[in-house]
Amino acid sequence: MYRVNDVMTKQVVYLPAETPLDEAARVMKESDIGDVVVTDGATLAGVLTDRDIVVRAVAERADPGTTTIGSIITREVVMIEQHCTASEAAALMRERNIRRVLVCDNERKLVGIVSLGDLAIRMDPRSALSDISQAAPNS
């Protein structure tokens, strides 16, 4: 049985809320990731995903050079403890209709991110979702 810490991405990229959208998109592309954790000083402000960029910024024709990521982030942060099972993470994603969950330790310190693609690759490597997640960046 896989635990969340077995499948999560441990390298978390943080950006301040004042970061312009175009810079955040560049960081995500260069890091080959689909999300960044957004901070407001020392406080966790939310998560910016590739989908936020498309749905909230591009669709609204926001200027990527002047729009800050803090203005379009998902502020509701969903977390799961790293020792929970991968099945519990999948159930949480299904229940909340989300594709990524922040992972914390027992002191609620952020230690990683687990995505639907991460779960697919580990839990059912022969699934179509696993094939897509392995072939495409930003799983």
C-alpha positions in Angstrom: 0.0 0.0 0.0 1.5 3.3 -1.1 1.5 6.3 1.3 1.3 9.9 0.0 4.9 10.5 0.8 5.8 7.6 -1.6 4.1 9.3 -4.5 4.3 13.0 -3.9 6.6 15.6 -5.5 8.9 16.7 -2.8 10.4 19.8 -4.5 7.9 22.6 -4.0 8.3 25.9 -5.9 7.3 29.0 -4.0 6.6 32.4 -5.5 5.4 35.6 -3.8 1.9 36.8 -4.5 3.3 39.9 -6.2 4.9 37.9 -9.0 3.7 38.8 -12.4 1.8 36.1 -14.2 4.2 35.9 -17.1 7.1 35.3 -14.7 5.2 32.6 -12.9 4.4 30.9 -16.2 8.1 31.0 -17.2 9.1 29.4 -13.9 6.5 26.7 -14.3 7.6 25.9 -17.8 11.3 25.9 -16.9 10.6 23.7 -13.9 8.3 21.4 -15.9 5.6 21.7 -13.2 1.9 22.5 -13.3 1.6 24.4 -10.0 3.4 26.7 -7.6 2.7 27.5 -4.0 2.0 31.2 -3.5 3.1 33.1 -0.4 2.2 36.4 1.1 5.3 37.2 3.2 5.7 34.1 5.4 2.1 33.1 5.0 0.8 30.5 2.6 -1.6 32.5 0.3 -2.7 29.7 -2.0 -1.8 27.7 -5.1 -1.4 28.7 -8.7 -2.0 26.0 -11.2 -1.7 25.9 -15.0 -5.4 25.7 -15.1 -5.8 29.0 -13.1 -3.6 30.7 -15.7 -5.8 29.5 -18.6 -9.2 29.8 -17.0 -8.8 32.8 -14.8 -6.2 34.9 -16.7 -6.2 34.0 -20.4 -10.0 33.6 -20.6 -10.4 37.1 -18.9 -7.7 38.6 -21.2 -5.6 39.6 -18.2 -2.3 41.3 -19.0 0.4 38.7 -18.1 3.0 41.4 -17.4 0.9 43.4 -14.9 -1.5 40.8 -13.4 -0.1 39.4 -10.2 -0.5 35.7 -9.4 -2.0 36.7 -6.0 -5.0 38.1 -7.9 -5.9 34.7 -9.7 -4.7 32.0 -7.3 -6.9 29.4 -5.7 -7.0 30.5 -2.1 -8.7 27.5 -0.7 -5.8 25.2 0.2 -6.5 21.5 0.6 -3.9 19.5 2.5 -3.3 15.9 3.4 -0.9 14.4 5.9 2.1 12.6 4.3 1.4 9.3 6.0 -2.1 9.0 4.7 -2.6 6.4 2.0 -2.6 7.1 -1.7 -6.2 5.9 -1.8 -7.1 8.5 0.8 -5.5 11.2 -1.3 -7.4 10.0 -4.4 -10.7 10.0 -2.4 -10.0 13.5 -1.2 -9.4 14.7 -4.8 -12.5 13.0 -5.9 -14.6 14.5 -3.1 -13.2 18.0 -3.6 -13.1 17.8 -7.4 -9.4 18.8 -7.5 -6.3 17.5 -9.3 -3.6 18.4 -6.7 -3.3 18.4 -2.9 -0.6 20.0 -0.7 1.1 17.5 1.6 2.0 18.3 5.2 3.8 16.6 8.0 2.2 16.0 11.4 3.1 19.6 12.4 1.2 21.0 9.3 4.5 22.0 7.7 4.4 21.8 3.9 6.5 18.9 2.6 5.3 18.3 -0.9 2.4 18.2 -3.5 0.6 15.1 -4.8 -1.2 15.3 -8.1 -3.7 13.0 -9.8 -1.0 12.1 -12.3 1.4 11.1 -9.4 -1.3 8.8 -8.1 -2.0 7.3 -11.5 1.6 6.5 -12.2 2.1 4.7 -8.9 -1.3 3.1 -8.3 -2.0 1.9 -11.8 1.0 2.3 -14.1 -0.9 0.6 -17.0 -3.9 3.0 -16.9 -4.6 5.5 -19.7 -4.2 8.4 -17.1 -0.8 7.1 -16.1 0.3 6.9 -19.8 -0.9 10.5 -20.3 0.8 11.7 -17.1 4.1 10.2 -18.0 4.1 11.5 -21.6 3.0 15.0 -20.9 4.7 17.7 -18.7 2.8 19.2 -15.8 1.2 16.0 -14.6 
